[in-house]
């Protein structure tokens, strides 16, 4: 198991390296935290979860991507349905404490218009078998390469823009594929004065970071125990088929506060473990977090 977990960490490190290179806000936030004295080094940050977007078509989607994480010891947990956005999602708990949770969403392609379905299938129908079945999942470098390569051709700008009219999620996924959508900093384990989402958001905005305000800057579960917020995605230069280019939303950074469950609130702070905190996710929170890549948020003035 020790060797296997080392490979999981190497795979996750590869994901984070490419993600950080494409999302400058990550390094900016970490540097601001160091300058503020919240942390001394990046490794002190707890990664609550990472998220992927997929297309629900044969040989792809959650059924394909999840195989990688199930192979490495992750456990499939709760299902979530997003009616308005036409999405399914599941989360996966890690094999050991210290590794991030995984959140994978999937576009319900059959729920889209016939026009959007035709566009998506014009690309994904070329995938005749599940590519993960031929992937050496014991090789972290092979997995990392697969997650940053494409099983279908680069879309045309016209197709991207057509999909975006009906589903910005669809447009994001057809271009970005399995690119890491976001990673999530846990704030509840930070030093006092910064270990609540309300105070941490103040710190972020005080340093010039724009937050997704869809449904409010803090998204709170009905039980009040899971609080989430996020930056808005940064615009990246995308190259489409035939060399056409356009600035489109990339990825973003999320922040989570998991409060202590009622039976454990009398525990001393130094005895509180992850099992004492609120677990899982909340569909209503995630629904608004998805909009961190939507143009209404990305284009909003601070």
N, C-alpha and C positions, 0 to 999 in steps of 0.2 A: 504493500500500500504506500510505503514511503516514496518509492521510485515513481509510482503513478501520480502521487500528489505533486511531486517535483515537476512532472510533465504538465500537470494542470496549471501550475503557477507559471511555467515558462510560456504556455499557450496564452494565458491571461496577460502576461507581461508584453507579449507581442501585440496583442490587441490594443493595450493601453499606449504603447509606444507610438503606433500609427495614429491613434485617436488624438493624442496630445499634440502631435505634429500638425494635425489639421484643425485643431480647436485651440487657438492661442489663449482663450479665456482660462483654460485649465492652469497653465503656467502662471498667468497673471494673478489668478486667485490665490494660488499657492504662495507666490512671492509676496502678495499683500498680507497673507496670513503670517508669514515669517517676519515681515517688517513690523507687523502689529504685535508680535510676540505671542501669537496664538499657538503656534507650533515652532519647532526649531528646524524640522526637516520634513519633506514630503511624505516619507514613510510612516509618519505618525498619523496620517489621515486614514480613517477606516472607510473602505469601499463597501457601501451598503448593498448596491446591486449595479449590474450593467444590463443594458437593454438592446434588443435586436428587433428589426422590423422584417417581415417576410410576406410573400405573396402566396395565397392559398390556392395553388394549382398542383396538378399531379407532379410528383417527383421533387417538389420543392416545399416551401412552407414549413410550419412548425414540425410536422411529422418527419421531415428530413433533418432540419437543423438541430433539433433536440437530441438526436442520436449521439452527437459529439459530446454533449454534456452528460447524458445518461451513461455513456461509456466511461466517463471519468468520475462516476460516483454520485452525480447529482440526482436528486429525487424530485419527480414531477409532483406538483402540489395543486393549488386551487385554479379553477377555470374562471375567466371573466369574459363577459359579452358586452360589446359596445355597439348598441343598435344604431345610433346616429352616424357613427364613423364606419360602420360595417366591418367590425373587427372581432376576432377571437383573441384571447391571450391566456397564457399560463405562466406561473412562476415555478422556479426550481430551487430547492434548498441545497446548499453545498454539502459535500461529504464531511467536512470538518469546519469548526469555527475558525474564522479568519479569512476564509475565501468568500467572495461576494455571492449574493443571490443572483440568479439569472431570471430575466423577464423577457419572454418572447411573445410578440404579437403577430397576428396574421390577418391580412386583408381577405375578407369574404368576397372573393372575386365574382362569384356567381350572383351576388347581390347588387352588382353594379349594372349600369346600362349596357345594352348590347354593344354599343360603340366602344366603351371603355374595356369591356371584356375582350373584344376583338383585338384591340391594341395590345393588351397584356399578353394574350395568347400568341400574337404574331412574333413575340420574342421568346416566351417561355416554352412554346410547343416544340422548340428545337431540343429541349432537354428530355431525352427519350427514356432515361433511367435515373434513379436517384444518385447524384454524384457522390454523396457521402458514403454510399455502399462500397465504392472503390477507393475511398480515402484511407490512408494509414493513420488512424486516429491515435496511435501510440507515438507518432512523430509530431511534436509541437510545431516544428517549422512548416511541415506539410499542412497542418490545420490552419496555421496563421496565414499561409499563402492562399489557401482555399477561401478563407473568410474575406480576403482582400482582392480576390479575383472575381471574374464573372462567368456564370454559366450560360449567359446569353449576350447578344451583341449590344453595343452601346445604342441607346435609343436616339431617335431623331428629336430635334428640338420641338417640332410640330407635335409629335406624339406625347412628349413630356408635358407640353403646355395644354394639350387636349385633356390628358388625364387629370392635371391639376385643377381644371375647372370643376370636375366632379369630386375628386378625392386628392387632396394634397398629400395624403399618406401614400396613395398609389404612385404619384409622381416621384415622391422621395425614394420609395423602394425600388422602382424600376430603374432609377439612375444609380442609387447608392448601394443597392443589393444588401449584403450582410454587414456593411460597414457599421461599426459600433455607433449606435444612435446617441447614447449618453452613458456616463458613469455617475454615480451618486455618492456624495460625501455625507457621512454620518456626522451630525453636529452634536448629538447628545453626549458624546464622550470628549468633547473639547473642554478647554478650561472654562471656569466660571466667567460669566458675563458674555460668553459667546456660545454657550451650550444649549441655547433654545433657538428655535428657528426664527422667532421674532427678533432677537438681538443679533443673530447672525445675518439676517436679511438687512438690518440697518447697517451693519459693517460692510456688506456687499455694495449696497446702494451708495454708501458714503465714499466708496472707492470707485464709483462710476460704472458699476455693472448693472445692466438692465435686466429686470426680472419679468417673467411671464405673468401677466395680471389677469389671464382668463380665469374667471371664477374666483378672483382674488389672488393676491400674491402668495398667500399661504392656503394650500388646499388641505382641509382637515377631514379625517374620517368621522363618521357619525358617532363613534365611541370616544372621539377626541384624543385618541392615543397614537395616531399616525399623522404627522404633519409633513407636508412636502412643498417645495418650491423649486424654481429652476430659472436659469438664465434663458434668454431667447437665443436661438441658433445664430451662429455667425454666417454671413454670406460667403460663399466660396465660388471661385470661377470654375464652371463646369464646361467640359468640351463634349459636344454631342456629335452624332454622325455627320459626315461631310464637313467636319471641322468647324461647325457653328459653335459659338460660345455664349454663355449667359451666366450671370451671377444668380445662384440659387441658394436656398437655406441648406446649411450643413448640419452639424451636430451641436449639442449644447451640454451644460452641466446641471445636474440636479442635486438637491440637498434634502436630507430626511432627518426627522427627529422622531424616534420611537420611544414613547413614554413607558414608564414602569407600570406593569400590571398591578391591579388593586391588591392582590394577596401579598405582594412583595414590597409595598411602599414603605414599610417600616424598616427595611433592611438598610444598614449603613451604606453610604455611597460606594465605599471601597469593596463591598461584597456583591454589588449588582453585576450580574452577568447577562450576556445576550438572551438567555432563556427566560429572564425575568422581564423582558421588554415585549412590547406589542410586535407580533410577527405578521408576515404576509403583506398583502397589498390591499388597496381599496379602489374599486372600479371608478367611482366618481372623481377621486383624486387623479388617477391615471388619465381619465378622459380629457381633463384640462391640461395635464402635462404634455400630452401628445401635441397640443397646439403650439408648443415651443418652436416647432419648425414651420408653422403656418405664417403666411405672409402678413396676416393681420397683426401678428405679434412681432415678427421680424422687422416689419416696416414701421412699427410704432415708434414715435419719437419718445425719448426718455423724459 
